[in-house]
Amino acid sequence: MTKHLFKDFDPVSAKQWKQKIHFDLKGADYNESLIWTSNEGISVKPFYHADDFNEGSESFLNTKEASWNVCQSIFVANVKNSNLKALDAIKRGAESIKFTIPNEHTSIEELLKNITPTSTLLYFDLQFLNNDYVNRIIDYTKPASTSGKTVKLYVQTDIIGHLAKTGNWFNNLKSDHEAFKSIVKNTNTFGINGALYQNAGANIVQQLAYSLAHANEYLNTIEKHITEENKSTLKVVFEISVGTNYFFEIAKIRALRMLWHTLAQEYQVNPDCHIIALPSKRNKTIYDYNTNMLRSTTECMSAILGGANTICNLPYDSIYHKNNEFSERIARNQLLILKHESYFNKVHNPADGAYYIESLTQQLAEKSLELFKAIESQGGFLEQLKKGTIQRKIKESASQEQQQFDNNEEVLLGSNLHPNLNDKIKDELELYPFLKTNSRKTLIAPIIEKRLAEQLEKKRLKTE
């Protein structure tokens, strides 16, 4: 009936729409009035039309079902408590658990007690480098696969991400790479911490290009050390942060899959990547903190519509409060509502065919690929890190965004727009919410994460 109804109306071309817009503008300049340019240099038009496309872009989603996991992130400070916390989260709807493990003395047996790795997807973010410890994880979870079910497990080994964040290797370049190759050989997986670039202020094109170049360093490292069979099943995990630019962030995730697919084909490895998405820390605030829930909700929506595999929400008070049951429950329930009450698990790849998103995806992918090629032509990602080029470019992007925030061009409601000056937070601070600077010796300048509202918040705290 719907198709028959549309036959009663004449199609309207892009040219006709533009003529109508020019008429309604009554002499105002079309470009100045209706086109704006993003920090990535993308000009956003007032409308997008099928005439602009020969065909839609491929999403490279590797499933025909709408499938994404609700994740609970747990820092393992106490093994027993972390195990109980994980079991409670699973009982309350979490479908995956991301364990951040600070040292190799953590008991895997106690941590995973009563957790079934064939039904609950497990991520391990190790803050140390130890092949024997990784083998302990594999050995402990291996018996679960004897029933014919597949163990759902990712070890996010990322030595370059550690270097970029801290300024130092775990040990040194040679031993880190040897350990990395051994771990990848045993697990057939590695991770890319692309979230670091977003939280430090990189624009979307930089985030994509740096993540791709970061991954390329690893592919160069392991290319001769993995079998042809392992190449086809290699599991690469991109961990990304999702910002507040709703449609751009949807397109970012789609573009990342497209870019990885292109790179993977060159190395003849598995073209499907696994994406974990988290809300950005950069736009979160300590004043009017409840707005953080609104920000993280729309960011999670972008991640879902963009096609992320797993989403770990950020508790609204994580900037200034220690881990607590209430805010973590709220964060998890935000995802459960999106999945089961907003039906975001019912439609596969809903962004397909949206001309605006298709256009953004293509443009972000093209610009990112161009930057990636420039990095490779200048020695590669690691070389650019050592020279400080990557750090400098991110600082320039962060400074531009910070200036936009300071000039109220970039708006954070409750901070630089409509602040509640009666809002008091000083007595609520359990964590230091600002950038910490520790004087230490590093091989390279680390990439520093920083929130936009920090300076404004410091001024307000002084007047409380």
C-alpha positions in Angstrom: 0.0 0.0 0.0 2.8 2.4 0.9 4.6 1.9 -2.4 1.4 2.4 -4.3 0.7 5.6 -2.4 4.1 7.1 -3.4 3.3 6.4 -7.1 0.7 9.2 -6.8 3.4 11.8 -6.2 5.9 13.1 -8.7 9.5 12.7 -7.5 11.4 15.9 -6.5 15.0 16.1 -7.6 17.9 17.6 -5.6 18.0 20.5 -8.1 14.3 21.3 -7.5 14.8 21.2 -3.7 17.8 23.6 -3.9 15.8 26.0 -6.2 13.0 26.0 -3.6 15.5 26.7 -0.8 17.0 29.6 -2.7 13.5 31.1 -3.3 12.7 30.8 0.4 16.0 32.5 1.5 14.8 35.7 -0.3 18.3 36.7 -1.4 20.3 35.4 1.6 23.4 33.5 0.7 22.8 29.7 0.6 26.3 28.7 1.7 26.6 31.3 4.5 23.1 30.7 5.8 22.7 27.0 5.7 26.1 25.3 5.4 28.4 24.8 8.4 31.8 23.3 8.6 32.9 20.8 11.2 36.3 20.7 12.9 37.1 17.8 10.6 36.7 20.2 7.6 33.4 18.6 6.5 30.8 21.0 5.1 27.4 19.9 6.2 24.6 20.7 3.8 20.9 21.5 4.8 19.6 18.5 2.9 20.9 15.3 1.3 19.2 13.5 -1.6 19.4 10.2 -3.5 20.6 12.1 -6.5 23.9 12.6 -4.6 24.6 8.9 -4.5 25.2 6.2 -6.9 24.8 3.6 -4.2 25.0 3.4 -0.4 28.2 2.7 1.5 28.8 -0.7 2.9 28.5 -1.0 6.6 30.6 -4.1 6.9 28.6 -5.4 9.9 29.3 -9.1 10.1 25.9 -10.3 11.2 22.4 -10.2 9.9 20.9 -9.6 13.3 20.8 -6.5 15.5 23.3 -7.7 18.1 25.2 -5.7 20.7 26.2 -6.4 24.2 25.5 -4.5 27.4 28.8 -4.4 29.3 29.8 -3.8 32.9 33.3 -2.5 33.4 35.1 -3.6 36.6 38.4 -2.4 37.9 39.8 -5.4 39.9 41.0 -3.8 43.1 39.8 -6.7 45.2 39.4 -10.1 43.5 36.5 -11.4 45.7 34.5 -8.2 45.5 35.1 -7.9 41.8 33.8 -11.5 41.2 30.7 -10.8 43.3 30.1 -7.5 41.5 30.4 -9.3 38.1 28.0 -12.0 39.1 25.5 -9.4 40.3 25.9 -7.3 37.1 25.2 -10.5 35.0 22.1 -11.2 37.1 20.9 -7.7 36.5 21.3 -7.8 32.7 24.9 -7.3 31.8 25.9 -9.6 28.9 29.6 -8.9 29.0 32.2 -8.0 31.6 35.3 -5.9 31.1 37.9 -6.6 33.7 40.7 -4.1 34.2 43.4 -6.0 36.0 46.2 -3.9 37.6 48.8 -6.6 38.5 49.7 -10.2 37.8 49.0 -11.3 41.3 45.3 -11.3 40.6 43.8 -14.8 40.9 42.0 -15.7 37.6 40.4 -18.7 39.3 38.8 -16.5 42.0 38.0 -13.7 39.7 36.0 -15.9 37.3 34.4 -18.2 39.9 30.9 -19.2 38.8 31.2 -17.0 35.6 30.5 -19.0 32.4 32.7 -17.7 29.6 30.6 -19.4 26.9 27.5 -17.3 27.8 29.1 -14.1 29.1 31.5 -12.3 26.9 34.7 -11.4 28.8 37.3 -8.7 28.1 40.6 -8.5 29.9 42.4 -5.2 29.9 45.7 -6.0 31.6 47.7 -3.1 32.9 50.9 -5.1 32.7 52.6 -7.4 30.1 52.9 -11.0 31.0 52.5 -13.9 28.6 52.3 -16.5 31.4 49.4 -14.7 33.0 47.5 -14.6 29.6 48.1 -18.4 29.3 46.5 -18.8 32.8 43.4 -17.0 31.5 43.3 -19.3 28.4 43.9 -22.5 30.4 41.2 -21.6 33.0 38.6 -20.9 30.4 39.5 -23.6 27.9 37.5 -26.5 29.7 34.3 -24.5 29.1 34.6 -25.1 25.4 34.6 -28.9 25.7 30.8 -28.9 25.5 31.0 -27.6 21.9 30.2 -24.0 22.9 32.6 -21.2 22.0 34.5 -19.4 24.8 33.8 -15.6 24.4 37.1 -14.0 25.4 39.2 -11.1 24.3 42.6 -10.1 25.8 43.2 -6.5 24.9 47.0 -6.4 24.5 48.1 -3.0 23.4 51.7 -2.1 24.0 51.7 1.0 21.8 48.6 2.2 23.5 50.4 2.0 26.8 53.4 3.9 25.3 51.1 6.6 24.0 49.2 7.0 27.3 52.2 6.8 29.7 55.1 7.8 27.6 57.0 4.6 28.3 57.0 0.9 27.3 56.1 -1.7 29.9 59.7 -2.7 29.8 61.5 -1.7 26.6 60.7 -1.8 22.9 62.3 -5.1 22.1 61.0 -7.1 25.1 57.5 -5.6 24.7 57.3 -6.6 21.1 58.5 -10.1 21.8 55.9 -10.5 24.5 53.3 -9.0 22.3 54.0 -11.5 19.5 53.8 -14.4 21.9 50.5 -13.2 23.4 49.0 -12.7 19.9 50.2 -16.1 18.9 48.4 -17.7 21.9 45.2 -15.6 21.8 45.0 -14.6 18.2 43.7 -11.2 19.3 45.0 -7.7 20.2 43.5 -4.4 21.1 43.7 -0.8 20.0 42.9 2.0 22.5 41.4 4.5 20.2 39.5 6.0 23.1 42.7 7.8 24.2 42.7 10.0 21.2 39.1 11.1 21.5 39.5 11.9 25.3 42.6 13.9 24.6 40.8 16.1 22.1 41.6 14.6 18.7 38.9 15.3 16.0 37.1 12.4 14.4 39.4 12.1 11.3 42.4 12.0 13.6 40.8 9.4 15.8 40.2 7.1 12.9 43.5 7.7 11.1 45.5 7.2 14.3 43.6 4.1 15.3 44.2 2.6 11.8 47.9 3.5 11.8 48.2 2.1 15.4 46.7 -1.2 14.1 49.0 -1.1 11.1 52.0 -1.1 13.4 50.8 -4.4 14.9 50.0 -6.0 11.6 53.6 -5.3 10.5 54.9 -6.8 13.7 52.9 -10.1 13.6 52.6 -10.6 9.8 55.4 -13.2 9.7 54.6 -14.8 13.0 51.0 -16.1 12.5 49.7 -18.9 10.4 47.4 -18.5 7.4 44.6 -20.1 9.4 45.1 -17.6 12.3 45.1 -14.7 9.8 41.6 -15.6 8.8 40.3 -15.7 12.4 42.4 -12.9 13.9 40.3 -10.8 16.3 41.1 -7.2 16.5 39.4 -5.1 19.2 39.0 -1.4 18.8 38.0 0.4 22.0 36.6 3.9 21.1 35.1 6.8 22.9 31.9 8.3 21.5 31.4 12.1 21.6 28.3 14.2 21.6 28.1 15.0 17.8 25.3 12.5 17.3 25.3 11.8 13.5 29.1 12.2 13.1 29.7 9.6 15.8 27.4 7.1 14.1 29.3 7.7 10.9 32.6 7.4 12.7 32.0 3.8 13.8 30.8 2.9 10.3 33.8 4.5 8.8 36.1 2.6 11.2 34.7 -0.7 10.0 35.2 0.4 6.4 38.8 1.5 7.0 39.7 -1.7 8.9 38.2 -3.8 6.1 40.4 -2.0 3.6 43.6 -2.4 5.7 42.8 -6.0 6.6 42.5 -7.0 3.0 46.1 -5.8 2.3 47.4 -8.2 5.0 44.8 -10.9 4.1 43.6 -11.1 7.7 40.1 -11.2 9.1 38.3 -8.1 7.7 35.8 -8.1 10.6 36.8 -6.1 13.6 35.3 -6.0 17.1 34.3 -2.6 18.5 33.8 -1.7 22.2 32.3 1.8 22.6 32.3 4.0 25.7 30.9 7.5 26.2 33.5 10.3 26.1 35.0 11.7 29.3 35.8 14.9 27.5 32.4 16.5 27.8 31.5 15.2 31.2 31.1 17.7 34.1 31.0 17.8 37.9 28.5 20.7 38.0 24.9 19.9 37.0 26.2 16.3 36.8 22.8 14.8 36.0 23.2 16.1 32.5 26.0 13.6 32.1 23.2 10.9 32.0 21.7 12.7 29.0 25.0 13.0 27.3 25.9 9.4 27.8 22.5 8.2 26.7 22.8 9.9 23.3 26.4 8.8 23.0 25.4 5.2 23.6 22.6 5.6 21.0 25.3 6.7 18.5 27.3 3.7 19.3 24.3 1.4 18.8 23.2 2.9 15.5 26.8 3.0 14.3 27.1 -0.8 14.9 29.4 -1.2 18.0 29.6 -4.8 19.2 29.7 -4.0 22.9 28.9 -0.8 24.9 30.2 0.0 28.3 28.3 3.0 29.7 30.0 5.6 31.9 28.4 6.3 35.3 27.2 9.9 35.5 29.4 10.6 38.6 32.5 8.7 37.6 34.5 11.9 37.2 34.3 12.8 40.9 32.9 9.8 42.8 34.4 6.4 43.6 32.7 3.4 42.2 29.3 3.0 43.7 26.3 0.6 43.2 23.7 3.3 42.5 25.4 5.1 39.6 26.7 1.8 38.0 23.1 0.5 38.2 21.8 3.6 36.5 24.5 3.3 33.8 23.6 -0.3 33.1 19.9 0.4 33.1 20.4 3.2 30.5 21.6 0.5 28.1 18.9 -2.0 29.1 16.2 0.6 28.4 17.7 1.3 25.0 17.9 -2.4 24.2 14.7 -3.8 25.6 12.3 -0.8 25.9 13.5 1.4 23.0 13.8 -1.7 20.7 17.4 -0.9 19.7 18.0 -4.6 19.4 15.3 -5.2 16.9 16.5 -3.4 13.8 19.7 -4.4 12.0 21.9 -1.5 10.9 19.1 1.2 11.0 21.5 3.9 9.7 21.6 2.2 6.3 20.2 4.4 3.5 20.2 7.6 5.5 21.8 9.9 3.0 23.3 12.3 5.6 25.0 9.5 7.5 26.1 7.8 4.3 27.7 11.0 3.1 29.4 11.6 6.5 30.7 8.0 6.5 32.3 8.3 3.1 33.8 11.7 3.8 35.2 10.7 7.2 36.7 7.5 5.7 38.3 9.3 2.8 39.8 12.1 4.9 41.0 9.5 7.5 42.6 7.3 4.8 44.4 10.3 3.4 45.8 11.2 6.9 46.7 7.5 7.4 48.7 7.5 4.2 50.5 10.6 5.2 51.5 9.0 8.5 52.8 5.9 6.7 54.7 8.0 4.2 56.5 9.7 7.1 57.7 6.5 8.8 54.5 5.2 10.5 52.6 5.8 13.7 55.3 4.8 16.1 57.9 7.0 14.4 55.4 9.9 14.5 54.8 9.3 18.2 58.5 9.4 18.9 58.9 12.7 17.0 55.9 14.1 18.9 54.0 14.8 15.7 50.9 12.9 16.8 50.9 14.6 20.2 51.2 18.0 18.7 48.4 17.5 16.2 46.1 16.3 19.0 47.0 19.3 21.1 46.2 21.6 18.3 42.8 20.0 17.8 42.1 20.0 21.6 43.1 23.7 21.7 40.7 24.5 18.9 37.8 22.7 20.7 38.7 24.3 24.0 38.6 27.8 22.5 35.2 27.0 21.0 34.0 26.0 24.5 35.5 29.1 26.1 33.7 31.2 23.5 30.4 29.4 24.0 30.5 28.0 20.5 30.8 24.5 21.9 28.0 24.2 24.5 27.9 22.1 27.6 24.5 22.7 29.3 24.9 23.6 33.0 28.6 24.6 32.5 29.0 27.4 29.9 25.3 27.7 29.2 22.5 28.1 31.9 24.7 27.2 34.8 23.1 26.8 38.2 25.3 29.1 40.3 23.7 27.7 43.5 25.0 24.3 42.7 27.6 23.2 45.2 30.0 20.2 44.6 33.1 20.7 46.7 31.9 18.5 49.6 30.9 15.7 47.1 34.4 15.3 45.6 35.7 11.8 46.4 38.1 11.8 43.4 40.3 14.6 42.1 38.4 15.5 38.9 41.1 17.5 37.1 44.2 16.8 35.1 47.0 15.5 37.3 50.6 16.3 36.4 53.4 14.1 37.8 57.0 14.9 37.1 58.6 11.7 35.7 61.0 10.6 33.0 59.4 9.4 29.8 60.7 8.2 26.5 58.1 10.3 24.6 55.6 12.9 25.5 52.4 11.1 26.6 49.0 11.8 25.1 47.0 13.5 27.9 43.3 13.2 28.4 41.5 16.3 29.6 37.9 17.5 30.0 36.7 20.7 28.4 35.1 22.1 31.5 38.1 21.8 33.8 39.2 25.4 34.0 35.7 26.7 34.4 35.0 24.2 37.2 38.2 25.2 39.0 37.1 28.8 39.1 33.7 27.9 40.4 35.1 25.7 43.1 37.2 28.6 44.4 34.0 30.7 44.9 32.0 28.1 46.8 
